[in-house]
């Protein structure tokens, strides 16, 4: 009977550990940490570049690093230095922290889709894995 109780206790302990780690071997806290590297794609993978959200400057405003080849996707985008996230979830890139060069809305699923300017349509997805296409 003591052996059965010990086995039940061990199974409960292991089950609790699996719940904390979500069964993947990585803790839930590590998985909840958002990525600061994004892949910006124009018009259904016609071109792509890397975007990195940097340190927070003030509430909703962060530094932004735009890869030089991003100017091929949208002229002037390489001047963007700030990422501004609004309370409605929209994100704007700007050179001065105020006037947007491009504005994104939350997309279905994970990431963002641009709505201003209307063209080119840009998508922004978390994770920096880029396939370089020159």
Residue, then its C-alpha position, 0 to 999 in steps of 0.5 A: x500500500x505504501x508503494x502505491x501511495x509513493x507511485x501516485x505522489x511521484x506521478x502527481x509531482x511529475x504531472x505538476x512539473x509538466x504543467x509548469x513547463x507545458x510539456x516542451x522542456x522550456x518554462x512557460x515564462x521563457x515562452x511568454x517572452x516576446x521576440x524583438x526581432x521581426x521579419x518584414x515582408x512586402x506583397x506576399x514575399x516579393x522582398x523581406x528585411x529584418x526589423x529589431x525593436x530596441x529599448x523602451x524610450x517611454x510608454x509605448x515608444x521604443x527604439x527601432x533598428x531597420x535593416x538597410x535593405x528595407x528601403x527596397x520594400x518601402x522608400x524612406x523606411x530606412x529612416x525609421x528610428x522609433x516603434x510606437x505601439x498604441x493602446x488599440x494594438x496598432x504599431x507605427x514606425x517613424x523617424x521622429x517618434x511621432x509622424x508615421x512612415x508606415x502603420x500596422x494593425x494586428x493581423x489574424x494570427x501572429x504579427x501585423x499588416x500595414x494599412x498606411x500607406x495603402x501600397x505596398x502591403x507589408x506584413x510584420x511577423x515575429x522572428x528574424x529568420x530571413x531568406x535573402x532574396x536579391 
